[in-house]
Amino acid sequence: MTISDLITLLEDYREEHGDDCEVRLMTQQNWPFENNIAGVTSGAEMNEAEHEEPHEFADNQDVADDVMVYIVEGGQICYGSGRAWETCRKH
């Protein structure tokens, strides 16, 4: 999905539900979870960042592509629904 595709889909939902509609991230189709979103970053930002100590569970390695945007998971809120994958709009 491109930035333009995502913006178009989000604009459709904004028209349906308004500007204050919360956005969450649904993960793990076989065991769904709803997550809040910590923020957004790019490959370039990650590759150019000062490297701190490795995270407890992950390496602070560079990513393959500077021209990539990542939606970063904030944290699990609750269990999700597998229906998200059946009903998701794709561009």
PyRosetta script that sets phi, psi and omega in degrees:
from pyrosetta import init, pose_from_sequence

init()
pose = pose_from_sequence("MTISDLITLLEDYREEHGDDCEVRLMTQQNWPFENNIAGVTSGAEMNEAEHEEPHEFADNQDVADDVMVYIVEGGQICYGSGRAWETCRKH")
pose.set_psi(1, 138.1)
pose.set_omega(1, 178.9)
pose.set_phi(2, -94.7)
pose.set_psi(2, 167.8)
pose.set_omega(2, 176.2)
pose.set_phi(3, -57.5)
pose.set_psi(3, -44.3)
pose.set_omega(3, -179.7)
pose.set_phi(4, -61.8)
pose.set_psi(4, -41.0)
pose.set_omega(4, 177.8)
pose.set_phi(5, -61.1)
pose.set_psi(5, -46.9)
pose.set_omega(5, -178.6)
pose.set_phi(6, -64.3)
pose.set_psi(6, -43.2)
pose.set_omega(6, 179.1)
pose.set_phi(7, -61.3)
pose.set_psi(7, -43.2)
pose.set_omega(7, 179.5)
pose.set_phi(8, -60.8)
pose.set_psi(8, -46.3)
pose.set_omega(8, 179.2)
pose.set_phi(9, -63.2)
pose.set_psi(9, -43.7)
pose.set_omega(9, -179.9)
pose.set_phi(10, -66.0)
pose.set_psi(10, -36.1)
pose.set_omega(10, 177.1)
pose.set_phi(11, -64.0)
pose.set_psi(11, -37.6)
pose.set_omega(11, 176.6)
pose.set_phi(12, -61.0)
pose.set_psi(12, -44.4)
pose.set_omega(12, 178.7)
pose.set_phi(13, -68.1)
pose.set_psi(13, -34.1)
pose.set_omega(13, 177.2)
pose.set_phi(14, -62.5)
pose.set_psi(14, -40.9)
pose.set_omega(14, 178.0)
pose.set_phi(15, -64.0)
pose.set_psi(15, -37.1)
pose.set_omega(15, -178.8)
pose.set_phi(16, -76.8)
pose.set_psi(16, -39.6)
pose.set_omega(16, -168.8)
pose.set_phi(17, -119.7)
pose.set_psi(17, -7.6)
pose.set_omega(17, 178.1)
pose.set_phi(18, 92.3)
pose.set_psi(18, 167.1)
pose.set_omega(18, -175.9)
pose.set_phi(19, -67.4)
pose.set_psi(19, -25.0)
pose.set_omega(19, -174.7)
pose.set_phi(20, -91.0)
pose.set_psi(20, 4.6)
pose.set_omega(20, 178.7)
pose.set_phi(21, -65.3)
pose.set_psi(21, 125.1)
pose.set_omega(21, -179.5)
pose.set_phi(22, -70.7)
pose.set_psi(22, 144.4)
pose.set_omega(22, 176.7)
pose.set_phi(23, -109.2)
pose.set_psi(23, 130.7)
pose.set_omega(23, 176.5)
pose.set_phi(24, -125.8)
pose.set_psi(24, 166.9)
pose.set_omega(24, 179.4)
pose.set_phi(25, -113.3)
pose.set_psi(25, 123.2)
pose.set_omega(25, 177.2)
pose.set_phi(26, -96.1)
pose.set_psi(26, 126.5)
pose.set_omega(26, -177.1)
pose.set_phi(27, -126.1)
pose.set_psi(27, 161.6)
pose.set_omega(27, 173.2)
pose.set_phi(28, 59.9)
pose.set_psi(28, 82.4)
pose.set_omega(28, -175.8)
pose.set_phi(29, -54.2)
pose.set_psi(29, -39.0)
pose.set_omega(29, -177.1)
pose.set_phi(30, -79.1)
pose.set_psi(30, -17.6)
pose.set_omega(30, 176.4)
pose.set_phi(31, -146.8)
pose.set_psi(31, 73.9)
pose.set_omega(31, -167.8)
pose.set_phi(32, -64.2)
pose.set_psi(32, 142.7)
pose.set_omega(32, 173.3)
pose.set_phi(33, -131.9)
pose.set_psi(33, 143.9)
pose.set_omega(33, 169.8)
pose.set_phi(34, -95.3)
pose.set_psi(34, 132.4)
pose.set_omega(34, -178.9)
pose.set_phi(35, -127.7)
pose.set_psi(35, 146.7)
pose.set_omega(35, 170.4)
pose.set_phi(36, -80.1)
pose.set_psi(36, 170.3)
pose.set_omega(36, -177.4)
pose.set_phi(37, -108.8)
pose.set_psi(37, 123.7)
pose.set_omega(37, 179.6)
pose.set_phi(38, -73.3)
pose.set_psi(38, -36.1)
pose.set_omega(38, -178.9)
pose.set_phi(39, 163.4)
pose.set_psi(39, -160.1)
pose.set_omega(39, -176.8)
pose.set_phi(40, -134.4)
pose.set_psi(40, 143.5)
pose.set_omega(40, 176.7)
pose.set_phi(41, -144.4)
pose.set_psi(41, 175.2)
pose.set_omega(41, 178.4)
pose.set_phi(42, -125.0)
pose.set_psi(42, 163.1)
pose.set_omega(42, 175.2)
pose.set_phi(43, -59.1)
pose.set_psi(43, -41.0)
pose.set_omega(43, 179.7)
pose.set_phi(44, -61.1)
pose.set_psi(44, -44.1)
pose.set_omega(44, 179.9)
pose.set_phi(45, -62.3)
pose.set_psi(45, -41.9)
pose.set_omega(45, 179.6)
pose.set_phi(46, -68.0)
pose.set_psi(46, -41.8)
pose.set_omega(46, -177.8)
pose.set_phi(47, -69.0)
pose.set_psi(47, -28.4)
pose.set_omega(47, -178.3)
pose.set_phi(48, -92.5)
pose.set_psi(48, -8.6)
pose.set_omega(48, -175.4)
pose.set_phi(49, -69.7)
pose.set_psi(49, 150.7)
pose.set_omega(49, 171.4)
pose.set_phi(50, -64.4)
pose.set_psi(50, 130.1)
pose.set_omega(50, -178.0)
pose.set_phi(51, -85.0)
pose.set_psi(51, 118.1)
pose.set_omega(51, 177.6)
pose.set_phi(52, -90.3)
pose.set_psi(52, -174.7)
pose.set_omega(52, 176.5)
pose.set_phi(53, -59.4)
pose.set_psi(53, 145.3)
pose.set_omega(53, 178.7)
pose.set_phi(54, -57.3)
pose.set_psi(54, 141.9)
pose.set_omega(54, 175.2)
pose.set_phi(55, -63.0)
pose.set_psi(55, 155.5)
pose.set_omega(55, -177.2)
pose.set_phi(56, -52.6)
pose.set_psi(56, -37.6)
pose.set_omega(56, -174.6)
pose.set_phi(57, -114.7)
pose.set_psi(57, -1.4)
pose.set_omega(57, -174.4)
pose.set_phi(58, -144.2)
pose.set_psi(58, 157.0)
pose.set_omega(58, 177.5)
pose.set_phi(59, -89.3)
pose.set_psi(59, 148.6)
pose.set_omega(59, 176.8)
pose.set_phi(60, -91.3)
pose.set_psi(60, 49.8)
pose.set_omega(60, -176.9)
pose.set_phi(61, -80.2)
pose.set_psi(61, 160.2)
pose.set_omega(61, 173.7)
pose.set_phi(62, -68.7)
pose.set_psi(62, 157.6)
pose.set_omega(62, 174.7)
pose.set_phi(63, -101.3)
pose.set_psi(63, 162.4)
pose.set_omega(63, -170.9)
pose.set_phi(64, -70.7)
pose.set_psi(64, -27.3)
pose.set_omega(64, -171.2)
pose.set_phi(65, -133.3)
pose.set_psi(65, 120.9)
pose.set_omega(65, 175.3)
pose.set_phi(66, -64.0)
pose.set_psi(66, -35.2)
pose.set_omega(66, -174.8)
pose.set_phi(67, -92.3)
pose.set_psi(67, 69.4)
pose.set_omega(67, -179.9)
pose.set_phi(68, -148.9)
pose.set_psi(68, 140.8)
pose.set_omega(68, 177.6)
pose.set_phi(69, -112.9)
pose.set_psi(69, 136.5)
pose.set_omega(69, -178.3)
pose.set_phi(70, -119.3)
pose.set_psi(70, 131.4)
pose.set_omega(70, 169.5)
pose.set_phi(71, -91.1)
pose.set_psi(71, 121.8)
pose.set_omega(71, -171.6)
pose.set_phi(72, -99.7)
pose.set_psi(72, 124.2)
pose.set_omega(72, 178.9)
pose.set_phi(73, -64.4)
pose.set_psi(73, 133.8)
pose.set_omega(73, 179.0)
pose.set_phi(74, -88.8)
pose.set_psi(74, -54.7)
pose.set_omega(74, -179.5)
pose.set_phi(75, 178.9)
pose.set_psi(75, 156.7)
pose.set_omega(75, -178.5)
pose.set_phi(76, -71.0)
pose.set_psi(76, 133.1)
pose.set_omega(76, 177.9)
pose.set_phi(77, -99.9)
pose.set_psi(77, -48.4)
pose.set_omega(77, -177.7)
pose.set_phi(78, -165.2)
pose.set_psi(78, 178.1)
pose.set_omega(78, 173.4)
pose.set_phi(79, -69.6)
pose.set_psi(79, 148.8)
pose.set_omega(79, -178.9)
pose.set_phi(80, -104.8)
pose.set_psi(80, -160.8)
pose.set_omega(80, -179.3)
pose.set_phi(81, -131.1)
pose.set_psi(81, 132.7)
pose.set_omega(81, 176.3)
pose.set_phi(82, -62.8)
pose.set_psi(82, -15.3)
pose.set_omega(82, 178.1)
pose.set_phi(83, -63.6)
pose.set_psi(83, -20.2)
pose.set_omega(83, 179.6)
pose.set_phi(84, -57.8)
pose.set_psi(84, -38.3)
pose.set_omega(84, -178.3)
pose.set_phi(85, -76.1)
pose.set_psi(85, -26.8)
pose.set_omega(85, 178.3)
pose.set_phi(86, -76.8)
pose.set_psi(86, -30.3)
pose.set_omega(86, -172.1)
pose.set_phi(87, -108.0)
pose.set_psi(87, -3.3)
pose.set_omega(87, -174.2)
pose.set_phi(88, -64.8)
pose.set_psi(88, 140.5)
pose.set_omega(88, 177.3)
pose.set_phi(89, -85.3)
pose.set_psi(89, 133.5)
pose.set_omega(89, 179.4)
pose.set_phi(90, -119.3)
pose.set_psi(90, 147.4)
pose.set_omega(90, -178.4)
pose.set_phi(91, -104.9)
pose.dump_pdb("model.pdb")
